Amino acid sequence: MTAVDIPVTILGGYLGAGKTTLINHVLSHALDVRVAVLVNDFGAVNIDASLISSRAEDTITLSNGCVCCTIQDDLGAAIDAQLRRDKPPQHILIEASGVAEPARMLRYVESWPGLSRHAVVCVVDVETIRERATDKFVGGVVRRQIGSADLLILNKTDLVDAEARSSVVDWLSGLASGAGIVESTWGRIDPALVLQGAHQAAASRYGELAHARPGTFFNATVPMEEALDLDELETVLGDLPASVHRVKGFVTDIATGRTMLVQCVAARRSIEPCPHAADAAPQALMAIGTDRKDLEALRLQLAALGAGNEAALNDPIRSGTRSARRAAVADGGAR
């Protein structure tokens, strides 16, 4: 245990809001604070190579004293690993899953010896947040994420005009009374707001929260072992049903052999080179949504792209393609 309890910030926000982009920014501009960032999706954290002093299987150590580690389904083990470091972090930032409720995670952290509660920071997508908050399947989770926040980061403000931004700010103020609201583009804010300036709300804010309905979220993970035609992938991603809220992962471009980072949120999508991705990053795509049938249909489409033949699209399991045999839909809650 450290002599002084380490403050912990929980970073929440719905799928695709920009949490990982914000983490990249904080790690690159962390002032003089040794920060440990615990993330679910290690491969998506694309840190500037000039900052990296060493890289292990599940940890990146930066030249500025910060580290980035995977949670790997065991938050307690990840926390203990940080507390045992020769130079423990001065602040821990935990990225919550896009469908998690940060306030619950914070209560878990508060009971851990050697840690202290700092704040809940919630990133929201200015363009889609109101639609998500009224969705009959996920709206309750989204509103509770917002309501538990000490600091709201209104992200992607370059995508809407000033009037729309002002309207969303007014709406958010009603959902999270007393929370600070900061506007940002690409998660570029002063890291001190996350690490030092997010004020602590009254303890009563973290009272009992209603449980989300079981089975609300489903996810499909498709190994993409073969290089892909990116134009074909663009076509599939450009025709996603509204029930699919998020697609992300790594694929190999058949034209160049480069690893590409795929990000798809609502109507926006990007497929960009990922020069700093770990060589061991799984070549796979993961989708999260609220309709199991739509996700299964998408799984088959993506498996067909990896197989590269029409037969796989019609019946990928029987076609015997390696990628399709390993693709699976997880019927439990999304990670």
N, C-alpha and C positions, 0 to 999 in steps of 0.2 A: 504494500500500500504506500502511496506517496504521502509526503508530509502534509501537503495541502491538496484538498480535493480538486480534481480537474473539472472545469466547467464543460458541460456538454450541450451542444446545440443540435436539435433534430431538424433536419431539412425535409420538408414534405411538399406535396403538390401533386396534382393529378398527372396521369401519363402524358408525356410529351410537353410538359410545361416549361422545361429547360433546366431541370435540377442538375444534370450532369454538366451542362455548359457552365452553369454557375460554379460548380465544384472546380472545373478546370481553371476558371478565372481566380478563384480564391487561392488555389494551390500556387498559382503563378505570381500572386501579388499578396502574399500572406504577411507582409510587413515583417516584424521581428518576432513573430509568434510561431512556435513549433506546433503545427496542426497535424493531427491524425484524422484522416477522412476514411470512414468505414462505408463501403458501398456494396450493393448487391451485384452490380454489373461491372466488374473490373475492366473488361475489355473495351467498354465504351468511353473510358476516361482517357482522352487523347492529350497527354501532357507533352508540352514542348520538350523535345529531346535534349535541348541545351540545359535543362534543369535537372535531368535524371542523373544521379550519381551511381545508383545500382538498381537492379531489378531481379526479384526472385519470383517464384511461382505465383505467389499471391500477394506480393508487396512491392511497391515502388518507393524507393527512398530518394528524396530530392536534395539538391545541393543547398537549399535554404533551410534544411532541417525538418521539413514536412515529410509525411509519409501518406501513402494511399494503400489501403488494404481491403480485401474482400471479406464480407461477413460470412459467406459460405454456410448459410442456414444456421449459424450458431453465433448469435450476437454476443453471448456471454464469453465465449472463447476468444472472440475478436477483441473484446474489451480487456480481458485479462492479459492478452498478449501485449497490448499497449501499456498497461500498468507495469509489466515486468521489464520493459525496455530500460537499457542503461540510462538513457535520457528520455524519460516519459514525456509525452506531448504536454503542451501547456493548454491545449484546447482540443476537444474531440468533436468532430462534425459527423453526424450519422445521417446518411441518406435513407429515408424511408421509401419503401416501395410505392409506386404511383397509386396503388389502390389501398394503401395502409392508412391508419389513423394515427398521426404523429403523437397525439396526446397520450395514447395508450403506451406507445413506446417510451415516452418520456417518463411515465410512472414507473416503468420497469427499470429505467436508468436510475431514477431517484433512489431506488432501494439498493443500488450497487455500492459497496464500500469503495471509497476512493474517488467517487464522482459526485458532482453537484449539478443541479439543474441550472441551465443558463436561459434558454429560450426555445421556442418553436418558430421556425421561419418557414413560410409557405410560399412557393413560387406558383404564380397563376398566369395562364396564357390569356392575354387581354382579348384575343380574337375569338376564343372558343369557351371561355369560362362560364358565361351565362347559359350557354346551351348545355354544357355538361352539368351544371348545377340544377337544371330542371329536368334532366333525363330521368325517366321513371325507374331505371335500373340502378344508376350510379349517382344520382343527384344527392342522395342522403350522405354518401361518403364524401363527395366533393364539398358539400356545405359544412360538414363537420371538420374537414381539413382546414377550411378557411376560418371557421369559428374558433378553432383552437390556437390560432396563430398570434404571436406577439408582434411579428413583422411580416407583412405581405410584400412580396416583390412582384410587381406588375410587369411581366416580361413580354417581349416581342412588340413593344409599343410602336416600332417603326411600321407595323403592318396595318395600323388604323390611324384615323385622323384625330385631331385634338378633341373634337366634340365627343367622339366615341370613347376616348380615354377618360375624359372627365365623367362621362356617364357610368363607366365601369367603376371608377374610384368611388363615386357616390353610392353605388350599389354595394360595393365591398364594405364600405364604412358601416352600412346597416347590418351586415352579417358578422363582422368582427369588430364590435365596438371597443375602442381603445387601442386597437392595433395600429402600428405605424404602417404607412404605405409608401413604397419607393418604386418609381418607374425605372425600367431598364430595357436595354436592347442587347441581345446576346449575353444576358446575365452579367453585364459589365456594371457593377456597382462597387462602391468602396468596401473592401472586405471587412473593414472595421465595423460596418453595420451588422454583419453576420457574427463576427467574433467578439465584438465589444459593445456595440451600441443597441442591440435588440433588448429592449427593456423587459423585465420579468412581469408577467401579469399576475393578478391575484390568484392564489392557489385554488379558489373556488372555480376558476375557469376550467380546471381539469377534473371536474366531477364526473360521475358515471355518465357514460355515453351510450346511446342506444346501439345495439349490435346491428351490423349490416346483415341483410338477408343472406343466408347461406346459398351458394350456387350462383351469386350474382355475376361473377367473373369466370371466364374460361380462358385457357391459353393453349396454343398449339406451337410446338417447336419442330422445325423441319431441318435436319442436317442437309447442308448444301455441299456435298463432297466434290461435285463436278463444277468446273468453271461455267459461268452463265453469260448469256447474251444480255447485256444490260438493257437494250431496247425492249426485249421481251419482258424482262422484269418490270420495267417502267409501265408497260401496258397492263400487267396484272395489278400493280399498285395503284394505277390510275383509275381502277374500276372497283375499288373496295366498297362493300356495303357499309351503311352508316353504323352498323353494330360493331364493326371492327374499329377500335379506338387507337390502336398502336401497333406498328410493325417496326422491329429493329433487329440489327444483327450484322454479321459480316459475310460477304460473298467474294468470290474471285472473278474478276473480269476476264472473260475468255479472250478478249482482244489484246489485253496488255499483260495479263498475269498478275495484276496488282490486287491487293486486298482492298475492298471497298466497304465503307461504313454505310449501312442503309438505315435511314430514319424516315418514318412516315407517321404523321399525326394529322388526323382529320383530312382536310383536302391538301395539306402541304406534305411534300416528300422531297428527300434528297438522297442521292447516291454519290458519295464523294470518296476520293482516295484517302486512305488512312495510313500515312507513312509511318506512324509511331505505334501502330497496333502490335501487340506481342505476337511473335511467330506462332505461339501455341493457342492463340485466340480461336475458339471453335468457329468453323465455317458453318453457320446456321442462321436461320431466321426465326424469330419468335413473334407471335401475334397475340394480342390480348383483345378480348371483346366480350359482348354480352349475349351472343347468340351462338350456341354450340354448332348448329347446322351450318351457319355462315363460316365459322372457323374451319370446320371440316372441309367445306368446299374450297376454301383458300389453301388449306394444307395440301389438297390434291393438286391444285394448280401449281403451287410452288414445288412440290415433289416432281411434277411433270417437267418443269423447267430444268431441274437438276438431272433428270433422267434423259432429257433431250429427245423424247419420242412421244408420239400421239397415244400409243398404247398405254403408257403410264398415266396419262391424263384420265383415260377411261377406267382403268383398273390398275393402279400403281402397285398394289400388293402382289397381284398375280403376275405382273410383268417381270417380277424378280429383280427389279433395280435395287441396288444396295441402299440408296438414299431413301427410297420409299418404304422399304422394310423397316428402317429405323425411325421413320417419322412417327410421331404419336401425338395424340391430343390428351392433355391432362384435364380431367373433369373436375378437379378441385379448384379452390380459389387461386387466383393469379398470384405470382410471387412479386 
